[in-house]
């Protein structure tokens, strides 16, 4: 017996009313599960759209953001005023910090060592830099340059020629 005949036999056992109930119930459930589109909402394009920009001529706005001297901003628009007395933020931090006895003694030792070494001169530099005479590959000027700055003596450029691209 094939499947069609088995199905026919099973369907004959049901009454017409039972079959209607079975066939109608999934439609009602299916209607509940489907997403209905609300015609009152605006249709928005999704996917490869670009950001909308105000394309009216002359109405392009520039950034009005100004940068101050506080540490929060990544860029300073003016120089730091070093002539006037500025607050020492480290001292403010230390006033509000609670230290253990060991940390306090270590801090006092470090302060004493700093006071001792304040007047001491620094040791003179012992290493000498080897100077090499190099010719600029752009303008041909010959200069004595530290060998630590040159990767390849045939490819060296003087400061004037290497900074011309910035102008």
C-alpha positions in Angstrom: 0.0 0.0 0.0 1.4 3.4 -0.9 1.2 6.6 1.1 -1.6 8.2 -0.9 -3.9 5.3 -0.2 -3.0 5.4 3.6 -3.8 9.0 3.7 -7.2 8.5 2.0 -8.1 5.8 4.5 -7.1 8.1 7.4 -9.1 11.0 6.0 -12.3 8.8 5.6 -12.2 8.2 9.4 -12.7 12.0 10.1 -16.0 13.7 9.7 -16.4 16.9 7.6 -16.6 19.1 10.7 -13.4 17.6 12.1 -11.6 18.2 8.8 -12.7 21.8 8.7 -11.5 22.4 12.2 -8.1 20.9 11.4 -7.7 22.9 8.2 -8.9 26.2 9.7 -6.8 26.1 12.9 -3.4 26.3 11.3 -4.5 29.2 9.2 -5.5 31.2 12.3 -2.2 30.3 14.0 -0.3 31.2 10.8 -2.0 34.6 10.6 -0.8 35.3 14.2 2.8 34.3 13.4 3.1 36.4 10.2 4.5 39.9 10.5 2.0 42.5 9.3 3.2 45.7 7.7 1.8 48.8 9.2 0.8 51.1 6.2 1.1 54.2 8.5 4.8 53.8 9.1 7.3 55.3 6.6 9.2 52.7 4.6 12.9 52.9 5.3 15.5 51.5 3.0 17.8 49.1 4.7 21.1 47.9 3.4 23.6 49.7 1.1 22.3 53.1 1.8 24.7 56.0 2.5 24.4 58.5 5.3 22.2 61.4 4.5 24.0 64.7 4.3 22.6 68.1 3.9 23.3 68.7 0.2 22.0 72.2 0.0 24.7 74.6 -1.3 26.1 77.0 1.3 24.5 75.2 4.3 27.4 72.9 5.1 28.2 73.3 8.7 31.7 73.3 10.0 32.6 72.0 13.4 32.2 74.6 16.1 34.0 72.5 18.7 36.7 74.4 20.5 39.6 72.8 22.3 40.7 74.0 25.7 43.7 73.4 27.8 42.2 70.6 29.9 43.6 67.1 29.7 40.3 65.7 28.3 40.8 67.0 24.8 43.3 65.4 22.4 44.4 68.7 20.8 45.5 72.0 22.3 44.8 75.1 20.4 47.1 77.3 22.5 50.4 76.9 24.3 50.5 76.0 28.0 51.0 79.1 30.2 54.2 78.3 32.2 54.8 81.8 33.5 52.0 81.8 36.1 51.8 79.6 39.1 49.8 76.5 38.3 48.3 74.0 40.7 50.3 70.9 41.4 47.9 68.0 40.7 50.2 65.5 42.3 50.0 67.2 45.7 46.2 67.3 45.5 46.3 63.6 44.7 48.6 62.8 47.6 46.4 64.7 50.1 43.5 62.4 49.3 45.5 59.2 49.2 45.7 56.9 52.2 49.2 55.2 52.5 50.3 52.3 54.6 53.2 52.7 57.1 55.6 50.9 54.7 54.6 53.1 51.8 55.0 56.3 53.9 58.5 55.3 55.0 59.4 54.4 51.4 58.1 57.8 50.2 60.2 59.6 52.9 63.3 57.7 51.9 62.8 58.6 48.2 62.2 62.3 49.1 65.4 62.4 51.1 67.4 60.8 48.3 65.9 63.3 45.8 67.0 66.2 48.1 70.5 64.8 48.3 70.9 64.3 44.6 69.4 67.7 43.7 72.7 69.6 43.8 74.8 66.8 42.3 76.0 67.1 38.7 75.1 64.5 36.2 77.8 62.2 34.9 79.3 63.2 31.6 78.4 61.2 28.6 80.9 58.5 28.0 79.8 57.2 24.6 80.7 59.2 21.5 78.6 59.1 18.3 80.5 58.2 15.1 80.2 61.0 12.6 80.0 60.2 8.9 80.2 62.5 6.0 77.1 62.0 3.8 75.9 63.5 0.6 72.2 64.4 0.1 70.7 62.4 -2.7 68.4 65.3 -3.7 70.5 68.5 -3.6 74.0 67.1 -3.3 75.0 69.0 -0.1 77.6 67.2 2.0 77.2 67.2 5.8 78.7 65.4 8.8 75.9 63.3 10.3 75.7 60.8 13.1 76.0 57.3 11.9 73.0 56.3 14.1 70.7 58.4 11.9 71.7 56.9 8.6 70.3 53.6 7.4 72.0 53.6 4.0 74.6 56.2 3.2 73.5 56.3 -0.5 69.9 57.1 0.3 70.4 59.9 2.9 68.5 63.2 2.5 69.3 66.5 4.3 66.7 68.1 6.6 65.8 70.7 4.0 65.1 68.2 1.2 63.2 65.7 3.5 60.9 68.4 4.8 60.0 70.0 1.4 57.0 67.7 1.0 55.4 69.2 4.1 55.4 72.8 2.7 
